Amino acid sequence: MKIKLKKMVFCIMATLLTAFMITGCSNSGGSTGSGSGEQTANKTGLMQSIKDKGVLVVGTASGYPPYEFVDTASSDHHVAGIDMALAKAIADKLGVKLKIEDMSFDALLSSLTAGKVDLAIAGINPTDERKKTVDFSDIYLTSHQKLLIRKEDADKFKALDDFNGKTIGAEKNTTQEKLAKSEMPNSSLVALDKVPSLVLELTNKKIDGIVVESIVAQQYLTANPDLTFSDAAFKNDNKDTALAVTKGNDDLLEIINEVIKENKDNGNFNKWIEEYSKLANSNAQ
């Protein structure tokens, strides 16, 4: 009887030990599988997250027509523009809805890296400095940097040196601000969050000029007949535009670049420039 009891206890212990070993191996294998899944998520996490939630959240900075501006003629005062048309095309390609988060340009890239938005689209110049923290799409528009001044000062400001000792403005944390610092070091610089605020400062004679992209400046020239471009020219006046995503999302960038190429090839970018320039002008009147 004792022998049978010992055998029974031994069998039970052996069974428990075997079960423990199997469970341990299973957990170990599961951990490895999870790690592999996490590596995959790291590579394709953002795009999969966008598809899972069914919404593409895009950060922008309105007040930069025709790229992005508040359509005051619309019932909901939504943000419209070239960049928003591109954002919608990307959302459609991904099969999701589009949500726009409007903020200051200064907050855009930090909101992107913090995961508050999925993409940043706001006439962004893909500088080497910015490429250290985010990745950029292919270039979709190229423009030039100009100085916007009061028409009455056209004879006074014909060269960059004419602004020595004067006060100029630029949108904060933009390539325009950087350009003003590098090529107009003898001018006082005022950096504000929005271009409309700078235009107001210019028309009120609190500053003498604004460094601004030519495509954008054209909208303010239409709305303010007392303003014009200065003849002063920058050495580095070219301005490329791309959109930004967090680093390591090559699969999403591939889709975005496909959309950019499609809309370049079919002429949509030219149509968007014309359409939203007209809409911005009508809003300004």
Solvent accessible surface area in square Angstrom, and as a share of the most:
residue,aa,sasa,rsa
1,M,193,0.86
2,K,159,0.67
3,I,119,0.61
4,K,144,0.61
5,L,109,0.54
6,K,146,0.62
7,K,129,0.55
8,M,116,0.52
9,V,72,0.41
10,F,143,0.59
11,C,76,0.46
12,I,94,0.48
13,M,123,0.55
14,A,43,0.33
15,T,91,0.53
16,L,116,0.58
17,L,109,0.54
18,T,72,0.42
19,A,50,0.39
20,F,150,0.62
21,M,113,0.51
22,I,110,0.56
23,T,74,0.43
24,G,37,0.35
25,C,94,0.56
26,S,72,0.46
27,N,100,0.51
28,S,69,0.44
29,G,44,0.43
30,G,47,0.45
31,S,75,0.48
32,T,99,0.58
33,G,43,0.41
34,S,61,0.40
35,G,27,0.26
36,S,63,0.41
37,G,40,0.39
38,E,108,0.48
39,Q,118,0.53
40,T,78,0.46
41,A,53,0.41
42,N,116,0.59
43,K,140,0.59
44,T,50,0.29
45,G,25,0.24
46,L,35,0.17
47,M,31,0.14
48,Q,95,0.42
49,S,51,0.33
50,I,0,0.00
51,K,94,0.40
52,D,105,0.54
53,K,99,0.42
54,G,26,0.25
55,V,39,0.23
56,L,0,0.00
57,V,21,0.12
58,V,0,0.00
59,G,0,0.00
60,T,0,0.00
61,A,2,0.02
62,S,9,0.06
63,G,14,0.13
64,Y,12,0.04
65,P,11,0.07
66,P,0,0.00
67,Y,0,0.00
68,E,0,0.00
69,F,11,0.05
70,V,55,0.32
71,D,12,0.06
72,T,74,0.43
73,A,84,0.65
74,S,22,0.14
75,S,122,0.79
76,D,101,0.52
77,H,100,0.45
78,H,84,0.37
79,V,23,0.13
80,A,7,0.05
81,G,0,0.00
82,I,0,0.00
83,D,0,0.00
84,M,13,0.06
85,A,15,0.11
86,L,0,0.00
87,A,0,0.00
88,K,102,0.43
89,A,22,0.17
90,I,0,0.00
91,A,1,0.00
92,D,84,0.44
93,K,89,0.38
94,L,15,0.07
95,G,66,0.64
96,V,18,0.10
97,K,155,0.66
98,L,49,0.24
99,K,104,0.44
100,I,51,0.26
101,E,60,0.27
102,D,67,0.35
103,M,42,0.19
104,S,30,0.19
105,F,20,0.09
106,D,60,0.31
107,A,36,0.28
108,L,1,0.00
109,L,36,0.18
110,S,69,0.45
111,S,12,0.08
112,L,0,0.00
113,T,72,0.42
114,A,68,0.53
115,G,60,0.58
116,K,148,0.63
117,V,6,0.03
118,D,10,0.05
119,L,0,0.00
120,A,0,0.00
121,I,0,0.00
122,A,3,0.02
123,G,5,0.05
124,I,0,0.00
125,N,27,0.14
126,P,18,0.11
127,T,28,0.16
128,D,112,0.58
129,E,112,0.50
130,R,29,0.11
131,K,95,0.40
132,K,154,0.65
133,T,82,0.47
134,V,0,0.00
135,D,32,0.16
136,F,27,0.11
137,S,9,0.06
138,D,76,0.39
139,I,57,0.29
140,Y,5,0.02
141,L,20,0.10
142,T,74,0.43
143,S,4,0.02
144,H,88,0.39
145,Q,7,0.03
146,K,64,0.27
147,L,0,0.00
148,L,1,0.01
149,I,0,0.00
150,R,22,0.08
151,K,111,0.47
152,E,123,0.55
153,D,9,0.05
154,A,36,0.28
155,D,122,0.63
156,K,112,0.48
157,F,1,0.01
158,K,102,0.43
159,A,47,0.37
160,L,32,0.16
161,D,106,0.55
162,D,59,0.30
163,F,0,0.00
164,N,70,0.36
165,G,67,0.64
166,K,75,0.32
167,T,36,0.21
168,I,1,0.01
169,G,0,0.00
170,A,0,0.00
171,E,10,0.04
172,K,69,0.29
173,N,83,0.43
174,T,10,0.06
175,T,16,0.09
176,Q,7,0.03
177,E,20,0.09
178,K,116,0.49
179,L,16,0.08
180,A,1,0.01
181,K,124,0.52
182,S,76,0.49
183,E,32,0.14
184,M,7,0.03
185,P,96,0.60
186,N,98,0.50
187,S,17,0.11
188,S,63,0.41
189,L,54,0.27
190,V,47,0.27
191,A,29,0.23
192,L,52,0.26
193,D,60,0.31
194,K,52,0.22
195,V,4,0.02
196,P,58,0.36
197,S,48,0.31
198,L,1,0.00
199,V,10,0.05
200,L,106,0.53
201,E,42,0.19
202,L,0,0.00
203,T,53,0.31
204,N,81,0.42
205,K,124,0.52
206,K,135,0.57
207,I,3,0.02
208,D,30,0.15
209,G,0,0.00
210,I,1,0.00
211,V,2,0.01
212,V,2,0.01
213,E,0,0.00
214,S,27,0.17
215,I,36,0.18
216,V,0,0.00
217,A,0,0.00
218,Q,92,0.41
219,Q,9,0.04
220,Y,22,0.08
221,L,29,0.15
222,T,59,0.34
223,A,38,0.29
224,N,36,0.19
225,P,94,0.59
226,D,108,0.56
227,L,6,0.03
228,T,33,0.19
229,F,51,0.21
230,S,3,0.02
231,D,102,0.53
232,A,4,0.03
233,A,79,0.61
234,F,12,0.05
235,K,183,0.78
236,N,108,0.55
237,D,46,0.24
238,N,96,0.49
239,K,3,0.01
240,D,53,0.28
241,T,0,0.00
242,A,0,0.00
243,L,0,0.00
244,A,0,0.00
245,V,0,0.00
246,T,35,0.20
247,K,101,0.43
248,G,42,0.41
249,N,10,0.05
250,D,101,0.52
251,D,32,0.16
252,L,0,0.00
253,L,21,0.10
254,E,108,0.48
255,I,39,0.20
256,I,0,0.00
257,N,38,0.19
258,E,69,0.31
259,V,2,0.01
260,I,3,0.01
261,K,129,0.55
262,E,79,0.35
263,N,10,0.05
264,K,98,0.42
265,D,102,0.53
266,N,83,0.43
267,G,21,0.20
268,N,38,0.19
269,F,9,0.04
270,N,112,0.57
271,K,124,0.52
272,W,28,0.10
273,I,46,0.23
274,E,101,0.45
275,E,91,0.41
276,Y,33,0.13
277,S,22,0.14
278,K,127,0.54
279,L,49,0.24
280,A,6,0.05
281,N,36,0.19
282,S,63,0.41
283,N,33,0.17
284,A,49,0.38
285,Q,166,0.74
